[in-house]
Amino acid sequence: MIECGQRGCGWVAIAPSERSAWKQYESHLLREHVETVEVEAEIPDGCVQVRTDDGEWKTMTAEEAKKFCDE
């Protein structure tokens, strides 16, 4: 069973196969937990921006972002 790992989200995949469940999960993440914004600053390749608890955007590597979000 694939569940959303975002804090406070109770989404669970209901699908006939694991592959289908992962596609549902991807769609869920994009629809519910991703925000596209216009950015004037350059973001280096391999980096992402994450909104911190105080509402500011912080640039970090994908690995740092995962660790940040897990905490």
C-alpha positions in Angstrom: 0.0 0.0 0.0 1.3 3.4 -0.9 0.5 6.3 1.5 1.4 9.9 1.3 4.3 10.8 3.6 3.4 14.5 3.9 2.6 15.5 7.5 -1.2 15.5 8.1 -2.1 14.0 4.8 -4.2 10.8 4.9 -4.1 10.0 1.2 -3.7 6.3 0.3 -3.5 4.7 -3.2 -6.3 2.5 -4.3 -5.1 0.8 -7.5 -5.1 -2.6 -9.2 -1.3 -2.7 -9.5 1.8 -1.3 -7.8 2.7 0.7 -11.0 -0.8 2.2 -11.1 -0.5 3.1 -7.4 2.8 4.9 -8.0 1.2 6.9 -10.8 -1.7 7.8 -8.6 0.8 8.9 -5.9 2.7 11.1 -8.4 -0.5 12.8 -9.5 -1.6 13.3 -5.8 1.8 14.9 -5.0 1.7 17.3 -7.9 -2.0 18.2 -7.4 -1.9 18.6 -3.6 1.6 19.2 -2.4 3.5 21.1 -5.1 3.3 24.8 -5.9 4.8 26.4 -9.0 5.9 30.0 -8.5 7.5 32.6 -10.7 11.1 33.0 -9.5 13.4 35.8 -10.4 16.5 34.2 -8.8 18.5 31.6 -10.6 18.2 28.1 -9.0 21.3 26.0 -9.6 21.0 22.7 -11.4 20.2 19.9 -9.0 18.7 22.2 -6.5 15.1 22.9 -5.4 13.4 25.6 -3.3 11.5 24.6 -0.2 9.2 26.9 1.8 10.3 27.0 5.4 7.9 27.3 8.4 8.3 31.1 8.4 7.1 31.3 4.8 10.5 32.0 3.3 11.9 30.0 0.3 15.3 28.3 0.8 17.4 26.8 -2.0 19.0 23.4 -1.3 19.9 20.2 -2.9 17.2 17.5 -3.4 18.9 15.4 -0.6 18.9 18.4 1.8 15.3 19.1 0.9 14.3 15.5 1.7 16.1 15.6 5.0 14.5 19.0 5.8 11.0 17.8 5.0 11.5 14.6 7.0 12.4 16.6 10.2 
